[in-house]
Amino acid sequence: MTLSAAAQYGAQHLTRGIGRLSQHVFVEGRGSYLTTDTGKRLLDMTSGIGVVNLGHCHPAVTRAAQEQCGKLTHAQLNIGFNGPQIELLRALQPIMPDPSLDTFFLWNSGSEAVEAAVKVARRSTGRPNIIVAQGSYHGRTAATAAMTRSKTLYGEGVGPLMPGVFSMAFPYYSQMCMPHDTPTDTLVDVALQRVRLLLQQETAPRDTAAILLEPVLGEGGYVPAPPAYLAGLREICDEHGMLLIVDEVQSGFGRTGKMFAIEHAGVRPDMVVFAKGIANGYPLSGIVASKATMDAMPPGSMGGTYAGNAVACAAAQATIQAFRDERVLDNVAARHTELLEGLDALRAMPVGALIEDVRGHGLMMGVQFRAPRPIASALTQACLERGMLLLSTSAFDAVRWIPPLTVSREELAQALGIFKDALEAVAHAEGCL
Ligand SMILES: Cc1ncc(COP(=O)(O)O)c(C=O)c1O
């Protein structure tokens, strides 16, 4: 592909450390589509990695941000509250997965919020260690890279990383090196036994502040945690006075068909980390826990120049309102069924033999392959050539479906058609058919 002049400049002057799916320069976004500087229109099944859940430039969110820009853009939170921040807290509190979660801290990015969660967990329990899941992704900053277990890439060569982090088993067949048809009950039993062993052999409960996990592994393969596993972790945390923290940065704000993925399991978390979808594209993140837990932090120990920015908070409030006004979760349920049906139909075709696993909730769906050679990366490029953005995920051979939650029936049908064509093309090119 020949690069536009702007793309060439970007490739020269932005570090190659970023890495990217495409070399396009995006100049406009509307709903489920992005337009490039060369006028190409792409169907977006990535949502900016789970951020623009209401589609690109949702009119109500854009309006709220524009209006706020003319009123007040920055009122630093260690100096005073800002209006939209308070209004946002009023909108957020009722949608939290448990009424005990009533005290917030707002920040900018997911990684920063994860780091804040670690500090609160350590300070409120007086214990240093954190347990994360194998296959987890919590960010690329120095501390969160230490807690990320999906790929070594994020922490490789930049250590020493933050100490006091231990990894527990996660009941996903590939992650546990077990056959695809291993019953979920077996995966859960073995994983929970290993967590208990971890607490006997590697990090004593009295030294362990929290178990931190994504209720759906994101960069680790789009794998939902089975409810029995989450219930087992809750029990272990209760037994040992440890906090159960869920990182809903990617799975939150309707992505899985409920406002938060943990709701599928009906398990109470002690703390929730959120970001991405909260403001539909404006940088905002946060954590929430009980007042007693959060207020373990002394005044002044939390804050940040742009934390809880007024424009981002106004956008977030409009985002939450749009979820209600436009019955977005109903759309997620309908499109989920169609996506499953489409993928099932594909599995019934000759090329479908390459699909090993289809999994997920709502519009957070993973598809894993069993090709003689890995094909996920070639598949995403074949989709790109056909006008669609789709991301791979994890150290395993998998792709992830993460369309805007507002995606229409027609757009999804078009996406499934492109996926089928691309899969057939890759299968032929790789000699898999
Ligand atoms: C589950 C999870 N946690 C944390 C992060 C880090 O968020 P950010 O990139 O905003 O720092 C991500 C980002 O993809 C994520 O998916």
The ligand as a Tripos MOL2 file, in Angstrom:
@<TRIPOS>MOLECULE
LIG
   16    16     1     0     0
SMALL
NO_CHARGES

@<TRIPOS>ATOM
      1 C1         -8.4140   -4.3070   30.9150 C.3       1 LIG1
      2 C2         -7.5440   -3.1090   30.6810 C.ar      1 LIG1
      3 N1         -6.9620   -2.5030   31.7320 N.ar      1 LIG1
      4 C3         -6.1870   -1.4200   31.5800 C.ar      1 LIG1
      5 C4         -5.9380   -0.8960   30.3230 C.ar      1 LIG1
      6 C5         -5.0540    0.2990   30.1740 C.3       1 LIG1
      7 O1         -5.8000    1.4110   29.8010 O.3       1 LIG1
      8 P1         -5.1070    2.6740   29.1030 P.3       1 LIG1
      9 O2         -4.6130    2.2100   27.7830 O.co2     1 LIG1
     10 O3         -6.2050    3.6810   29.0150 O.co2     1 LIG1
     11 O4         -4.0050    3.1150   29.9990 O.co2     1 LIG1
     12 C6         -6.5220   -1.4920   29.2050 C.ar      1 LIG1
     13 C7         -6.2670   -0.9680   27.8550 C.2       1 LIG1
     14 O5         -6.4750   -1.5860   26.8520 O.2       1 LIG1
     15 C8         -7.3410   -2.6340   29.3840 C.ar      1 LIG1
     16 O6         -7.9130   -3.2480   28.3470 O.3       1 LIG1
@<TRIPOS>BOND
     1     1     2 1
     2     2     3 ar
     3     2    15 ar
     4     3     4 ar
     5     4     5 ar
     6     5     6 1
     7     5    12 ar
     8     6     7 1
     9     7     8 1
    10     8     9 2
    11     8    10 1
    12     8    11 1
    13    12    13 1
    14    12    15 ar
    15    13    14 2
    16    15    16 1
@<TRIPOS>SUBSTRUCTURE
     1 LIG1         1 GROUP 0 **** ****
